[in-house]
Structure formats: C-alpha cells, structure tokens
Amino acid sequence: MLDNVFGATIHHLTGCKNVTVTLNIHYLSPVNSGTITARCQVLHMGYKLAALDGFIHDEDGNQIAKGSGTFKLLREGANV
C-alpha cells in the first residue's frame, strides 16, 4: 500500500512515471477489519530521484505500519 501511495504522490507532483529503487516497511500491528489510511511526506524531490516517508493508520488512529522509499523518476526524453 505504501509503495502505491508513494508512486501515486510522485506522479501527481511531477507527472512522471516512476519505479521503486528501495522500499523499507516496518509492520507494527495487525488490522483485521475497518478502514485503513496511508499518508506520505516527500523528503526529497530531485530531477532523477525522490525520497518519501509514509504511515498507515487504522480507523482508530493506531499506527499499523511505517516505511520509506526511494524512487527513480522516468522523465520523457531523459537517459534512464
């Protein structure tokens, strides 16, 4: 879920497709039912790379997971 939120955030901000370079997730507690919400924060947005942190919470506000990732931006016309 965090990988998708990170990628969608980058695409929304830049219009670029992107691929995951690294993804680290810490699972903190299980969730059996209800709604879960993911949020992220952009730590760095460069021309080629982006770094983000994110959190997943259940509907009671309990933290379910946290993670970070680095993503390569696939800009049109740029050498990959």
HELIX and SHEET records of a PDB file:
HELIX    1   1 LEU A    2  THR A   14  1                                  13    
SHEET    1   A 4 LYS A  17  TYR A  27  0                                        
SHEET    2   A 4 GLN A  63  LEU A  74 -1                                        
SHEET    3   A 4 LEU A  49  ASP A  58 -1                                        
SHEET    4   A 4 ILE A  36  MET A  45 -1                                        
END                                                                             
